[in-house]
Amino acid sequence: SKDAPKKAAKEAPIAVVNGVAIPAARAEVLLREREVHGAADNPAVREAVREDLINRALIAQEAAHTGYTKKPALQAELALVRQTVIVQHYVTDWLRSHPVSEAEIQKAYDAAKAKAGDKQYKVRHILLDSEAAAEKVIAELNKGAKFEELAKQSKDAGTRDRGGELDWMTPGGNLDKTFSDAMVKLGKGEYSKTPVRTRYGYHVIQVEDVRPLKFPPLDDVKARLQRQLQQEELRKLLDDLRAKAKIK
């Protein structure tokens, strides 16, 4: 056939170094890597790749000849690199053969939008070690003390110097659920009348303002949702493999 000579040429080694052939497929891997970094595929680049592989073969052969490749640390790293390449290729091909559907992306988007609700809250908080300390702060607020001044004693180093300000928060975001639940019950200008306990300690929360939430359109978050769903599928695969495996 017409393609037979082309196929034979493609499969022929690009060089033979001390009797050891360098497969053309190895050159293709290097060419693809260079293309990713902006290099063209032309005769000059292919010749440079060939010379690179010849140089690598010469050094690798010398390393084997001198016994250098028998070093335990090198053997361990080679095994790890081989495993890494296998895993990366397998995962890439597995994800390609298990694509996330448009319906799944839409479902995840709708769930995230529903969880976020329709409001955002501009919040300040004071974090304390004990319930008694939090109650003392609330008592001071009841007497008319300024929240920003009391925030200087907060255990949250990231916010105490700016009056405890956390900026605009979304209930369905990364907030602790107890904190979030207490926050949404407060109106503009209100603060929590009882300490709010989370895994971080005891909080006194103040809502400075409330505004409608502008949830991003699907097209803006589609790629991120797709990646998240792919990672979930990958976790399921790993969970399944772990369930079947004998791990000591």
Backbone as numpy.savetxt, mean C-alpha at the origin, in Angstrom:
# Nx Ny Nz CAx CAy CAz Cx Cy Cz
7.35 -23.10 -43.24 6.52 -21.91 -43.24 7.39 -20.66 -43.24
6.74 -19.49 -43.53 7.49 -18.24 -43.59 8.11 -17.89 -42.24
7.37 -18.23 -41.14 7.82 -17.83 -39.80 8.93 -18.72 -39.25
9.19 -19.87 -39.86 10.18 -20.81 -39.34 11.57 -20.19 -39.21
12.10 -19.50 -40.23 13.42 -18.89 -40.08 13.45 -17.85 -38.96
12.35 -17.04 -38.84 12.29 -16.03 -37.79 12.33 -16.69 -36.42
11.55 -17.76 -36.27 11.48 -18.46 -35.00 12.83 -19.06 -34.63
13.48 -19.64 -35.63 14.79 -20.26 -35.39 15.80 -19.20 -34.97
15.73 -18.02 -35.63 16.66 -16.94 -35.32 16.42 -16.42 -33.90
15.14 -16.34 -33.54 14.79 -15.84 -32.21 15.27 -16.79 -31.13
15.20 -18.12 -31.39 15.57 -19.10 -30.39 17.07 -19.35 -30.34
17.81 -18.94 -31.38 19.26 -19.14 -31.40 19.89 -18.30 -30.29
20.95 -18.82 -29.65 21.60 -18.04 -28.59 22.19 -16.75 -29.14
22.23 -15.71 -28.32 22.78 -14.44 -28.81 24.31 -14.45 -28.77
24.87 -15.40 -27.99 26.32 -15.56 -27.91 26.63 -16.87 -27.22
27.84 -17.37 -27.43 28.31 -18.57 -26.74 29.63 -18.21 -26.08
29.69 -18.28 -24.76 30.88 -17.87 -24.00 31.52 -19.11 -23.37
32.72 -19.46 -23.84 33.43 -20.64 -23.34 32.56 -21.89 -23.41
31.82 -21.99 -24.54 30.99 -23.17 -24.75 29.61 -23.11 -24.11
29.33 -22.05 -23.37 28.02 -21.91 -22.70 27.16 -20.89 -23.45
26.00 -21.34 -23.94 25.12 -20.47 -24.73 24.36 -19.49 -23.83
24.19 -18.27 -24.34 23.34 -17.27 -23.66 22.03 -17.22 -24.43
20.92 -17.69 -23.84 19.65 -17.74 -24.56 19.15 -16.36 -24.98
18.50 -16.32 -26.13 17.94 -15.05 -26.61 16.88 -14.52 -25.64
16.18 -15.44 -24.97 15.13 -15.03 -24.04 15.68 -14.16 -22.93
16.94 -14.39 -22.54 17.56 -13.59 -21.49 17.76 -12.15 -21.95
18.11 -12.02 -23.22 18.27 -10.68 -23.79 16.93 -9.96 -23.83
15.86 -10.69 -24.14 14.53 -10.08 -24.19 14.12 -9.53 -22.83
14.47 -10.24 -21.76 14.15 -9.78 -20.40 14.85 -8.45 -20.13
16.13 -8.37 -20.48 16.89 -7.13 -20.27 16.35 -5.99 -21.13
15.97 -6.30 -22.35 15.41 -5.28 -23.25 14.12 -4.71 -22.68
13.25 -5.60 -22.18 11.99 -5.13 -21.60 12.25 -4.23 -20.38
13.24 -4.62 -19.56 13.58 -3.81 -18.38 14.04 -2.42 -18.81
14.87 -2.38 -19.86 15.40 -1.09 -20.33 14.31 -0.24 -20.97
13.35 -0.90 -21.62 12.23 -0.17 -22.22 11.39 0.52 -21.15
11.23 -0.16 -20.01 10.48 0.43 -18.89 11.14 1.73 -18.44
12.47 1.79 -18.53 13.22 2.98 -18.13 13.49 3.94 -19.30
12.76 3.75 -20.39 12.80 4.73 -21.48 13.72 4.41 -22.65
14.42 3.28 -22.61 15.33 2.95 -23.71 14.54 2.42 -24.92
15.02 2.70 -26.11 14.38 2.23 -27.33 14.83 0.79 -27.62
14.11 0.13 -28.53 14.52 -1.20 -28.98 15.06 -1.03 -30.41
16.37 -0.94 -30.52 17.00 -0.79 -31.83 18.30 -1.60 -31.86
18.93 -1.74 -33.04 20.15 -2.56 -33.14 21.25 -2.16 -32.16
21.43 -0.86 -31.93 22.49 -0.39 -31.03 22.21 -0.83 -29.59
20.94 -0.72 -29.17 20.56 -1.13 -27.81 20.70 -2.64 -27.67
20.29 -3.37 -28.70 20.41 -4.84 -28.66 21.87 -5.28 -28.58
22.74 -4.56 -29.28 24.17 -4.88 -29.23 24.73 -4.59 -27.84
24.26 -3.49 -27.22 24.69 -3.15 -25.87 24.23 -4.21 -24.87
23.02 -4.73 -25.06 22.49 -5.79 -24.20 23.31 -7.07 -24.37
23.66 -7.36 -25.62 24.47 -8.56 -25.89 25.82 -8.46 -25.18
26.48 -7.30 -25.28 27.78 -7.10 -24.63 27.64 -7.20 -23.11
26.56 -6.65 -22.59 26.30 -6.72 -21.15 26.18 -8.17 -20.69
25.43 -8.97 -21.45 25.23 -10.38 -21.08 26.52 -11.19 -21.22
27.34 -10.86 -22.21 28.64 -11.53 -22.35 29.52 -11.22 -21.15
29.54 -9.93 -20.74 30.33 -9.55 -19.57 29.84 -10.25 -18.32
28.52 -10.33 -18.18 27.96 -11.03 -17.02 28.36 -12.50 -17.02
28.29 -13.13 -18.20 28.63 -14.55 -18.32 30.10 -14.78 -17.94
30.98 -13.88 -18.39 32.41 -14.02 -18.08 32.66 -13.94 -16.58
32.04 -12.97 -15.92 32.25 -12.80 -14.47 31.60 -13.96 -13.71
30.40 -14.36 -14.13 29.72 -15.48 -13.47 30.52 -16.77 -13.59
31.10 -17.00 -14.78 31.92 -18.19 -14.98 33.17 -18.15 -14.11
33.78 -16.97 -14.00 34.96 -16.83 -13.15 34.60 -17.07 -11.68
33.42 -16.56 -11.26 32.96 -16.76 -9.89 32.76 -18.24 -9.59
32.18 -18.96 -10.56 31.97 -20.40 -10.39 33.30 -21.14 -10.38
34.22 -20.74 -11.26 35.53 -21.40 -11.40 36.35 -21.27 -10.12
36.27 -20.12 -9.47 37.06 -19.88 -8.25 36.38 -20.39 -6.99
35.15 -20.92 -7.13 34.43 -21.43 -5.97 33.65 -20.37 -5.21
33.65 -19.15 -5.75 32.97 -18.04 -5.06 31.47 -18.30 -4.91
30.87 -18.94 -5.91 29.42 -19.15 -5.90 28.96 -20.16 -4.84
29.92 -20.83 -4.19 29.56 -21.80 -3.16 29.37 -21.16 -1.78
29.62 -19.85 -1.69 29.47 -19.18 -0.41 28.03 -19.30 0.09
27.83 -19.73 1.35 26.46 -19.91 1.88 25.60 -18.65 1.78
26.17 -17.49 2.07 25.38 -16.25 2.03 24.91 -15.97 0.61
25.78 -16.23 -0.36 25.40 -16.01 -1.77 24.34 -17.00 -2.20
24.48 -18.26 -1.79 23.49 -19.28 -2.13 22.12 -18.92 -1.55
22.11 -18.41 -0.32 20.85 -18.02 0.32 20.19 -16.87 -0.43
21.01 -15.88 -0.85 20.45 -14.73 -1.56 19.95 -15.13 -2.95
20.69 -16.02 -3.62 20.26 -16.50 -4.93 18.91 -17.22 -4.83
18.76 -18.03 -3.79 17.50 -18.76 -3.60 16.36 -17.78 -3.36
16.62 -16.74 -2.58 15.60 -15.74 -2.29 15.21 -14.95 -3.53
16.21 -14.55 -4.32 15.95 -13.80 -5.56 15.12 -14.65 -6.52
15.48 -15.92 -6.64 14.74 -16.84 -7.53 13.29 -16.95 -7.08
13.10 -17.11 -5.76 11.74 -17.22 -5.22 10.96 -15.93 -5.45
11.61 -14.78 -5.26 10.95 -13.48 -5.45 10.46 -13.32 -6.88
11.28 -13.68 -7.84 10.89 -13.56 -9.26 9.71 -14.47 -9.56
9.74 -15.70 -9.05 8.64 -16.63 -9.27 7.34 -16.07 -8.68
7.43 -15.59 -7.44 6.24 -15.06 -6.75 5.68 -13.85 -7.50
6.54 -12.92 -7.89 6.09 -11.71 -8.59 5.38 -12.05 -9.90
5.95 -12.94 -10.67 5.35 -13.33 -11.95 4.03 -14.07 -11.73
4.02 -14.98 -10.74 2.81 -15.75 -10.49 1.67 -14.83 -10.06
1.97 -13.92 -9.13 0.94 -13.01 -8.62 0.42 -12.11 -9.73
1.32 -11.59 -10.56 0.91 -10.73 -11.67 -0.03 -11.48 -12.62
0.34 -12.71 -12.98 -0.49 -13.51 -13.89 -1.80 -13.93 -13.23
-1.73 -14.24 -11.91 -2.94 -14.65 -11.20 -3.94 -13.50 -11.15
-3.47 -12.29 -10.87 -4.36 -11.13 -10.81 -4.94 -10.83 -12.19
-4.14 -11.04 -13.23 -4.62 -10.82 -14.59 -5.74 -11.80 -14.95
-5.63 -13.02 -14.45 -6.64 -14.05 -14.75 -7.83 -14.00 -13.78
-7.75 -13.14 -12.77 -8.86 -12.95 -11.83 -9.21 -11.45 -11.77
-9.66 -10.89 -12.87 -9.92 -9.44 -12.92 -11.09 -9.03 -12.02
-11.02 -7.80 -11.55 -12.11 -7.23 -10.76 -13.15 -6.67 -11.72
-14.41 -7.05 -11.54 -15.46 -6.61 -12.45 -15.92 -5.19 -12.14
-16.54 -4.57 -13.14 -17.09 -3.22 -12.96 -18.16 -3.22 -11.86
-18.92 -4.31 -11.80 -19.98 -4.42 -10.79 -19.39 -4.46 -9.38
-18.27 -5.16 -9.22 -17.61 -5.25 -7.91 -17.07 -3.89 -7.49
-16.51 -3.15 -8.45 -15.98 -1.81 -8.16 -17.12 -0.88 -7.75
-18.23 -0.96 -8.49 -19.40 -0.12 -8.18 -19.94 -0.45 -6.78
-20.00 -1.73 -6.46 -20.50 -2.16 -5.14 -19.61 -1.63 -4.03
-18.29 -1.70 -4.22 -17.34 -1.21 -3.21 -17.46 0.30 -3.06
-17.67 0.99 -4.19 -17.83 2.45 -4.16 -19.09 2.84 -3.39
-20.19 2.17 -3.69 -21.46 2.46 -3.02 -21.37 2.21 -1.52
-20.66 1.14 -1.14 -20.50 0.81 0.29 -19.67 1.88 0.99
-18.59 2.32 0.34 -17.73 3.34 0.93 -18.47 4.67 1.07
-19.29 4.99 0.06 -20.05 6.24 0.08 -21.09 6.21 1.20
-21.75 5.06 1.36 -22.76 4.92 2.42 -22.12 5.00 3.80
-20.95 4.40 3.95 -20.25 4.40 5.24 -19.79 5.81 5.61
-19.38 6.58 4.60 -18.87 7.94 4.85 -19.97 8.88 5.31
-21.21 8.57 4.96 -22.31 9.46 5.34 -22.34 10.70 4.47
-23.04 11.73 4.94 -23.19 12.93 4.11 -22.65 14.19 4.79
-21.88 14.00 5.90 -21.35 15.17 6.61 -19.88 14.97 6.97
-19.19 16.11 7.08 -17.83 16.15 7.60 -17.82 17.03 8.84
-16.92 16.71 9.77 -16.88 17.41 11.04 -15.47 17.99 11.28
-15.41 19.30 11.58 -14.14 19.91 11.94 -14.00 19.75 13.45
-13.00 18.96 13.85 -12.93 18.48 15.23 -11.65 18.91 15.94
-11.79 19.14 17.25 -10.66 19.27 18.16 -10.81 18.18 19.22
-9.69 17.76 19.79 -9.81 16.80 20.89 -8.66 16.99 21.87
-8.89 16.54 23.10 -7.87 16.52 24.14 -7.79 15.07 24.62
-6.60 14.50 24.52 -6.40 13.10 24.92 -5.74 13.05 26.29
-6.33 12.26 27.19 -5.82 12.17 28.56 -5.67 10.72 29.00
-4.86 10.51 30.03 -4.57 9.14 30.49 -5.69 8.50 31.29
-6.47 9.35 32.00 -7.49 8.78 32.90 -8.84 9.45 32.70
-9.86 8.74 33.13 -11.23 9.27 33.06 -11.37 10.50 33.96
-10.71 10.44 35.13 -10.77 11.56 36.08 -10.18 12.83 35.47
-9.05 12.67 34.77 -8.40 13.83 34.14 -9.30 14.42 33.06
-9.97 13.54 32.30 -10.88 14.00 31.24 -12.09 14.72 31.85
-12.60 14.18 32.95 -13.75 14.81 33.63 -13.37 16.20 34.16
-12.13 16.33 34.61 -11.64 17.62 35.11 -11.62 18.65 33.98
-11.18 18.23 32.78 -11.15 19.12 31.61 -12.58 19.54 31.25
-13.51 18.60 31.27 -14.91 18.91 30.95 -15.48 19.91 31.96
-15.10 19.74 33.23 -15.56 20.67 34.27 -15.04 22.08 33.99
-13.79 22.17 33.55 -13.20 23.47 33.20 -13.92 24.10 32.01
-14.25 23.28 31.03 -15.00 23.77 29.86 -16.37 24.29 30.28
-17.00 23.58 31.21 -18.32 23.99 31.70 -18.26 25.36 32.39
-17.07 25.67 32.94 -16.88 26.96 33.61 -16.51 28.08 32.63
-16.33 27.70 31.35 -16.02 28.72 30.35 -14.58 28.75 29.88
-13.76 27.78 30.29 -12.37 27.74 29.84 -12.30 27.48 28.34
-11.22 27.99 27.70 -11.07 27.81 26.26 -10.51 26.42 25.95
-11.13 25.76 25.00 -10.72 24.41 24.60 -9.26 24.41 24.17
-8.87 25.45 23.37 -7.51 25.52 22.83 -6.47 25.58 23.94
-6.79 26.29 25.04 -5.86 26.39 26.16 -5.73 25.05 26.90
-6.87 24.42 27.12 -6.87 23.13 27.83 -6.18 22.04 27.01
-6.18 22.21 25.69 -5.57 21.20 24.80 -4.06 21.11 24.99
-3.45 22.11 25.64 -2.00 22.08 25.85 -1.57 20.91 26.75
-2.53 20.37 27.52 -2.20 19.23 28.39 -2.50 17.88 27.72
-2.93 17.92 26.45 -3.27 16.70 25.72 -2.06 15.79 25.56
-2.30 14.50 25.59 -1.24 13.50 25.38 -0.95 13.28 23.89
-1.76 13.88 23.03 -1.55 13.78 21.58 -0.58 14.88 21.15
0.70 14.51 21.04 1.74 15.50 20.71 1.53 16.14 19.35
0.86 15.43 18.46 0.65 15.93 17.11 -0.37 17.04 17.00
-1.25 17.18 18.02 -2.32 18.19 17.94 -2.34 19.18 19.09
-1.65 18.89 20.19 -1.80 19.77 21.37 -1.29 21.18 21.13
-0.27 21.33 20.27 0.28 22.67 20.01 -0.58 23.50 19.07
-1.61 22.89 18.50 -2.53 23.65 17.66 -3.97 23.56 18.20
-4.05 23.55 19.50 -5.35 23.57 20.16 -6.16 22.30 20.03
-5.47 21.19 19.77 -6.16 19.89 19.66 -6.82 19.66 18.31
-6.52 20.52 17.32 -7.23 20.46 16.04 -6.88 19.22 15.22
-7.92 18.51 14.79 -7.78 17.35 13.91 -8.24 17.66 12.49
-8.69 18.88 12.26 -9.19 19.31 10.96 -10.50 18.58 10.62
-10.82 18.49 9.32 -12.11 17.90 8.90 -12.03 16.39 8.91
-12.97 15.77 9.61 -12.99 14.32 9.73 -14.28 13.74 9.15
-14.14 12.54 8.58 -15.29 11.82 8.01 -15.61 10.63 8.91
-16.86 10.47 9.32 -17.21 9.37 10.23 -16.76 7.99 9.73
-16.85 7.75 8.44 -16.51 6.43 7.92 -15.05 6.25 7.59
-14.21 7.21 7.98 -12.78 7.14 7.66 -12.02 6.22 8.60
-10.79 6.65 8.95 -9.93 5.81 9.79 -10.10 6.08 11.28
-11.15 6.79 11.64 -11.38 7.11 13.04 -11.77 5.88 13.85
-11.36 5.87 15.12 -11.85 4.86 16.05 -13.38 4.98 16.12
-14.08 3.84 16.11 -15.55 3.86 16.05 -16.17 4.60 17.24
-15.61 4.39 18.44 -16.16 5.06 19.63 -16.02 6.57 19.49
-14.86 7.02 18.99 -14.61 8.44 18.78 -15.59 8.97 17.73
-15.73 8.23 16.63 -16.61 8.64 15.53 -18.06 8.74 15.98
-18.51 7.74 16.75 -19.90 7.72 17.23 -20.20 8.91 18.13
-19.22 9.28 18.98 -19.41 10.42 19.86 -19.41 11.73 19.07
-18.55 11.80 18.07 -18.40 13.00 17.24 -19.69 13.36 16.52
-20.35 12.36 15.91 -21.53 12.64 15.08 -22.76 13.05 15.92
-22.67 12.81 17.24 -23.79 13.21 18.11 -23.70 14.67 18.53
-22.54 15.29 18.25 -22.33 16.68 18.66 -22.73 17.65 17.56
-23.34 18.75 17.95 -23.67 19.81 17.00 -22.53 20.80 16.92
-22.65 21.75 16.03 -21.62 22.78 15.83 -21.40 23.54 17.13
-20.11 23.60 17.56 -19.75 24.32 18.77 -19.87 23.52 20.06
-20.39 22.31 19.98 -20.59 21.49 21.19 -19.36 20.64 21.51
-19.22 20.26 22.78 -18.15 19.35 23.19 -18.75 18.20 24.00
-18.02 17.11 24.08 -18.54 15.93 24.77 -18.64 16.18 26.27
-19.78 15.84 26.84 -20.03 16.10 28.27 -19.54 14.95 29.16
-19.18 13.84 28.55 -18.57 12.72 29.28 -17.34 12.26 28.49
-16.33 11.74 29.17 -15.11 11.28 28.48 -15.41 10.18 27.47
-14.69 10.22 26.35 -14.85 9.21 25.29 -13.64 8.30 25.32
-13.86 7.05 25.65 -12.73 6.12 25.79 -12.45 5.38 24.49
-11.19 5.38 24.07 -10.73 4.58 22.93 -9.47 3.83 23.37
-8.89 3.09 22.47 -7.66 2.34 22.83 -6.49 3.28 23.13
-6.62 4.56 22.77 -5.54 5.52 23.00 -5.62 6.17 24.38
-6.81 6.16 24.98 -7.00 6.81 26.27 -8.40 7.42 26.36
-8.51 8.55 27.07 -9.80 9.22 27.25 -9.78 10.57 26.52
-10.78 10.79 25.69 -10.85 12.00 24.88 -11.96 12.93 25.34
-11.69 14.23 25.18 -12.74 15.25 25.24 -12.78 15.80 23.81
-13.95 15.75 23.19 -14.09 16.10 21.77 -14.92 17.37 21.61
-14.49 18.23 20.71 -15.28 19.42 20.36 -15.46 19.48 18.85
-16.70 19.70 18.41 -16.99 19.89 16.99 -17.09 21.39 16.72
-16.15 21.90 15.93 -16.14 23.34 15.61 -17.14 23.68 14.51
-17.26 22.77 13.55 -18.13 23.07 12.41 -18.57 21.77 11.75
-19.64 21.85 11.00 -20.16 20.70 10.24 -20.47 21.18 8.83
-20.12 20.36 7.83 -20.40 20.74 6.44 -20.80 19.51 5.64
-21.52 19.70 4.54 -21.88 18.55 3.70 -20.63 17.89 3.14
-20.65 16.58 3.07 -19.51 15.84 2.54 -19.59 15.77 1.02
-18.52 16.19 0.36 -18.43 16.05 -1.09 -17.65 14.77 -1.39
-18.39 13.70 -1.62 -17.74 12.40 -1.86 -17.17 12.39 -3.28
-15.92 11.93 -3.47 -15.31 11.96 -4.81 -16.08 11.09 -5.80
-16.17 11.51 -7.08 -16.85 10.68 -8.09 -16.11 9.37 -8.31
-16.83 8.39 -8.82 -16.28 7.05 -9.01 -15.00 7.06 -9.84
-14.97 7.84 -10.92 -13.79 7.85 -11.80 -12.52 8.28 -11.07
-12.67 9.12 -10.03 -11.50 9.61 -9.29 -10.89 8.55 -8.38
-11.70 7.60 -7.96 -11.22 6.60 -6.98 -11.25 5.18 -7.54
-11.63 5.05 -8.80 -11.80 3.72 -9.41 -10.51 2.89 -9.36
-9.39 3.51 -9.73 -8.11 2.77 -9.77 -7.73 2.29 -8.38
-7.92 3.15 -7.37 -7.59 2.78 -5.99 -8.49 1.66 -5.49
-9.78 1.74 -5.80 -10.71 0.68 -5.40 -10.35 -0.65 -6.06
-9.96 -0.56 -7.33 -9.57 -1.78 -8.06 -8.36 -2.44 -7.38
-7.38 -1.63 -7.00 -6.19 -2.17 -6.32 -6.57 -2.80 -4.98
-7.46 -2.13 -4.25 -7.89 -2.66 -2.95 -8.60 -4.00 -3.11
-9.47 -4.08 -4.10 -10.21 -5.33 -4.34 -9.27 -6.44 -4.79
-8.26 -6.09 -5.60 -7.27 -7.09 -6.03 -6.49 -7.61 -4.83
-6.12 -6.70 -3.92 -5.38 -7.12 -2.72 -6.24 -8.02 -1.84
-7.54 -7.74 -1.80 -8.44 -8.60 -1.03 -8.51 -10.00 -1.64
-8.55 -10.06 -2.98 -8.57 -11.36 -3.65 -7.28 -12.13 -3.39
-6.17 -11.39 -3.38 -4.87 -12.00 -3.12 -4.80 -12.52 -1.68
-5.38 -11.77 -0.74 -5.42 -12.23 0.66 -6.26 -13.50 0.79
-7.35 -13.57 0.03 -8.19 -14.77 0.05 -7.41 -15.98 -0.47
-6.64 -15.75 -1.54 -5.81 -16.83 -2.10 -4.83 -17.32 -1.04
-4.16 -16.37 -0.36 -3.19 -16.75 0.66 -3.84 -17.45 1.84
-5.02 -16.97 2.24 -5.75 -17.61 3.34 -6.10 -19.05 2.97
-6.51 -19.25 1.71 -6.86 -20.58 1.23 -5.64 -21.49 1.21
-4.50 -20.96 0.73 -3.27 -21.75 0.67 -2.78 -22.09 2.07
-2.92 -21.13 3.00 -2.51 -21.38 4.38 -3.39 -22.45 5.03
-4.69 -22.40 4.72 -5.62 -23.37 5.30 -5.29 -24.79 4.84
-4.79 -24.91 3.61 -4.48 -26.23 3.06 -3.08 -26.72 3.46
-2.22 -25.78 3.84 -0.81 -26.09 4.08 -0.56 -26.65 5.48
0.55 -27.35 5.61 1.02 -27.83 6.91 2.20 -26.94 7.29
1.95 -26.00 8.19 3.00 -25.06 8.60 3.34 -25.31 10.06
4.62 -25.54 10.34 5.06 -25.83 11.71 5.76 -24.61 12.29
